[in-house]
Amino acid sequence: MSEKEEDQELEVGSEDEAAGKGTWKHAAFHVATTIATPAAYAPLPFALASLGWPLGVSSLVTATLATWYSSLLIASLWRWNGKKHVTYRLLADSIFGFWGHWSIAFFQQVASIGNNIAIQIAAGSSLKAVYKHYHKHGTLTLQHFIIFFGAFELFLSQLPDIHSLRWVNGLCTLSTIGFACTTIGVTIYNGKMTDRESISYSLQGSSSAKRFAAFNALGAIAFSFGDAMLPEIQNTVREPSVKNMYKGVSAAYSVIVLTYWQLAFTGYWAFGSQVQPYIVASLTVPKWTIIMANIFAVIQISGCYQIYCRPTYAYFEERLASNRTSMLKNGLIRLILTSIYIVVITLVASAMPFFVDFVSICGAIGFTPLDFIFPVLAFLKAGKMPKNRAVGISMRILNVGIAAWFSIVAVLGCIGAIRFVVEDVKTYKFFHDM
């Protein structure tokens, strides 16, 4: 048996054990948890401030519609050739072969690791904000809270699979709504309390700085719609899987549209070009509502972190753990693997707590290929076009257009993000208490 065939057998065997138990509501919880995180909401007003109203609004609306459409395409490919594809890698392998398998493996790891670095920084920032509210002269730094959050994630990482997180993610979805509603309300309140004559919406900096800021903003918007786990989520949904996934994705996007757009638009309206990369940092009063928003953020991020670390865990467990090994030994292997992963993520997040930089890099290199480019190309390659000729031609044009445009976005976003990282490394020391 070849290594690739062995990988596929391991993946199918390990995933099928937990397959087919969830409803469309559980799918909606998982999808909403992976996409609509405080770390995804938070940079949107800043992204709009880097693009201006016309380009910012059009970019946000386009990204929303494109990812909803591409998510439905991925769901439709669940058994496109008669076989169930329980991971993104296996789906890519079935359509594009060897290069598809390993390309998706690479992009999925970039998205997973980059996302968790960014959201661990966000969680640490929120915990620190709560701490500083009650202990203004406290000596704990951002790095302490990043470590505390990492320790909690190590505990959650001992749960066996995504389906075992369904109740955690249900709570996280409620926290998503709580965070969005609280933050939107407080943002509007702060905006009304501000002297509107002092708010400027002009783009800041030199021509070069504006250009790179716009590139960086495109990566941040791509990050905000990142979901590198759709086939893995679909594997937890009972039959009819495709229909249930359509409902789950559409329900999750209803929450996203109602909250993303409002927070992005109100945040930019309230603070203009001076809005902070993490929107909560721009809020000033009332204090108790800001504390609520930060608590909601930490709860939600805890579930999102788990969804994104699972592909990495699965990859190594498939090679090191075995059904023939005792539960105690497999548990010890999981503890060691998860500990190494979380220590590395925590170390990077503590050393370089540049939130928006990691958001943009992760969006450009990880999520744009996975969520915008691959789904439309995979659908074309699989030959799943409608029989109606006019509809089929329209879908081909739409798919090619999405793939072409977001390929450009990926390149530009990467350029902007790398430039910001270089600038921040020059400005701040490692382990800087942001």
Secondary structure, 3 states (H helix, E strand, C coil): CCHHHHHHHHHHHHHHCCCCCECHHHHHHHHHHHHCCHHHHCCHHHHHHHHCHHHHHHHHHHHHHHHHHHHHHHHHCCCCCCCCCCCHHHHHHHHHCHHHHHHHHHHHHHHHHHHHHHHHHHHHHHHHHHHHHHCCCCCCCHHHHHHHHHHHHHHHCCCCCCHHHHHHHHHHHHHHHHHHHHHHHHHHHHHHHCCHHHCCCCCCCCHHHHHHHHHHHHHHHHHHCCCCCHHHHHCCECCCHHHHHHHHHHHHHHHHHHHHHHHHHHHHHHHHHHCCCCHHHHCCCCHHHHHHHHHHHHHHHHHHHHHHHHHHHHHHHHHHCCCCCCHHHHHHHHHHHHHHHHHHHHHHHHHCCCHHHHHHHHHHHHHHHHHHHHHHHHHHHHCCCCCCHHHHHHHHHHHHHHHHHHHHHHHHHHHHHHHHHHHHHHHCCCCCCC
